Amino acid sequence: MDPCYCGKPSILGWILDFFWLNRFRWAYFRYDVDERDVVIQKGALFRNSIYVPMIRIQHVDIKTGPIISKYGLAEFRVYTGGSGVFEVAYIPIEEAERLCEQVRQWIKVDEDEIDAKTE
């Protein structure tokens, strides 16, 4: 088999994945943040729902890069103690900043309630 032939399907696959499949995946991506938990739902054929209670969240941050920031987008990341990092990707920077500040306030309230119960 010609070695060049092996590279063409992978390049074509990458292009299809980047342009077509990501749009398909994005169409089935939802998130919700309230005072109790962060909910992330994704998946086209097999739906995956992730519930992160506020009591389990250690901290949150926003990640941007040169390409996504050019389009005014960011990734909102939620860090937990044992489960790792959960992210809401490619949302407007203003929305990510709002979510980050709101979750920080809710985490602070939860920490204050825990401190009051232990005293």
N, C-alpha and C positions, 0 to 999 in steps of 0.2 A: 504494500500500500504506500502511496506517496505521502511523505511526512507533512507536506503542506496541506493535504486534505484534512488531517486531524485538527489543524488549527482553525480552519474555517468554521466548522460547526460550533466550536467553543466561542468564537468571536460573535457569531450570529446568535448563539444562545445568550451571551452576555448582553447584547443589544436588546434582544427580546425581553429578557428579564428586567433590564433597567427601564426601558420605556413602556412596555406593555404590561408586564406582570405587576410592576409596582403600582400602576394605576388601579389594577384589579385588586391588589392587596389593600390599597388605601381606601377603596370604596367600602371595605368591610372592617374599618378601624374606628372604634368609638372609645371615648373616655368620659369619665364623670368624676368630679371632685366635690365632696361635701364634708361637713364637719365630722363625720364618722369614719369615712374611708375614701380611698382612691380606687376607682374601678377602671380597668383597661380591658377592652374586648377587641380581639383581632382574629383574623383567619377567614379564608374564603370558603373552603370546603368543610374544614373542621374548625369550629369556633372555639376559641380559648378565652376564658374570662379569668382575670386576675383581680382579686380583692385584697387591698393592703389597708388594714386598719390603721387609723392615726396613731394609736398607742404603740404600734410597731415601727413607725417611721423614725429614723435617727436624724436625717437631714435631707434637704432637697437642694438642687442647684440647676443651673441652666447651662447648656453647652451649645456653643455656636462654632462654626468653622467659616473659612473664607467664602466657600461657595454658597452655603445655605444662608449666611448672613447677608450676602448680596441680594437675595430674594426676600429679606426681612423675616426669615424663619429661624427657629431654634428648637432644641430638644429640652424638654422638662424632665428631669431625672429625680426619682424617689429612691432613697437608700434605706434599707432595713438592716437589722442586726444579723439575721441568719440567712435570709433568702437572697440577698444581693441587691441588684439594681434593676429598677423598672423604669421604662422611659416612654414618654409621649413625644414622638418625633414629628418634626416638620410642622410645627404650629407657629402662628405669628409671634414675634418676639414680645409684643405687648401682652398677649395672652399668657405666654410662658412666665413673664415677670409677675403678672397678676396672680397666677396660680402659685408661684413660688412664695410670694409674700403672704397669701392667704393661708397656705399650708403651714408656713412658719408660725403664724399667729395661732392656728389651731393646735399645733404641737406645743407651743408655749402654754396655752390654756391647759392642755392635758398634763404637762409637767407640773404646773401649779396645783392642779387637783390632786395629783399623786403626792406631792409634798405636803399638802394640807391633811391628807388622810394618814400619813405616816407620823405626823407630829402629835 
